[in-house]
Amino acid sequence: MTLQEIMEMSSRSALELVSLTDSKINSILVDTAHALRNACGSIMEANALDLECMDKANPKYDRLKLTEERICAIADDMEHVATLPSPLGRTLDSYTRPNGMSISKITVPFGVIGVIYEARPNVTADVFSLCLKSGNASLLKGGSDAECTNRKIVEIIHGVLASHGVNAAVCTLLPSSREATAQLLNAVGLVDLIIPRGSSQLINYVRQNSRVPVIETGAGICHTYFDLSGDVKKGSAIIENAKTRRVSVCNALDSLLIHGERLCDLPSLCMPLAGKSVVIYADKQAYNALAGHYPDSLLQPATESHYGTEFLDYKMSIRTVGSIDEALAHIAKYSSKHSECIISDDSAAIRRFQREVDAACVYANVSTAFTDGAQFGFGAEIGISTQKMHARGPMALAELTTYKYIIEGNGQIRCP
């Protein structure tokens, strides 16, 4: 079967989804979650084949790796999506015109959503659950790094769909070839929306080459600013969590900004990072404050290239600022508009930070690790949008719908 024929089947299956009830969709999701848990062994066997081909030092390795705990978490997210209200058929607005014509604005699916992603097999299950719940067919274009794992997960999904008498084409895994990417990006009339998930290179490529509308899920260059009034105990815990919980995710901390008058507290703030072997690239002031208090092998002078870098590794930069003004200017220059945080006990500083920082998620005294659809109560997520059109931040069910107008009347005609 050609790629064109595969995408045509996906497009037709989207029309069939319209007739599925929400209770039917929920049953499919719950059964798929059970099937994923029951197939933990075979999924990890497939995943091991992919892991064998990747260097453990590669930042993508952690994202690629599946454990029983991670598979169960994926299943939990899918079950949670099943408990959420349907995003379809909601009336966003309704009114009656002077001529008696009634107009309603109603949420509807996009139709077919194509998702291009790299070594993230959890995306396969997340996209399926969110797209099915929102009435969309999904075209999955995973990377070759996760091909065995993705195919096993889709095989399990197809088994559940078959047991419910639902067309398997509502969830289609495309070949991992460049040809499939090119054809997907040019599938005008068959694909309604494309969402890229991965490196900035991947996202830029999709944006520059797609003839189909794109919602960007940008790279995460995340900052935390420790303000003049910041609490050391809270700050230390937040910095450690944001940096080391999972270094390979887009909400991980990349750069710490510290008020110059709080440099004496920098060793205490960074002490937990030493136990995780985090390499720190510090400017001159921060370097001097840490020297003798942080392992020499993990402390290096910063260069300009260390700011504005998404490390995806046990690495972090530090810059000293003289005021919140300098912190805001630094973030404005280097931020990817993903997740930014202030640690402060000064309500005025917090409000200013929240008002002036241009990012999808702005935190005050909370780890940036919470930028995640599940943590926001959305169930799974299809990505973190860093753009401003249609969707911003964690994208879940509501962001996978569009709307149409329903107009009703009683014979009204328009006169010149």
Summary of the structure (lengths in Angstrom):
residues: 416
radius of gyration: 23.7
end to end distance: 52.9
largest distance: 83.8
contacts: 1447
relative contact order: 0.14
helix: 45%
strand: 21%
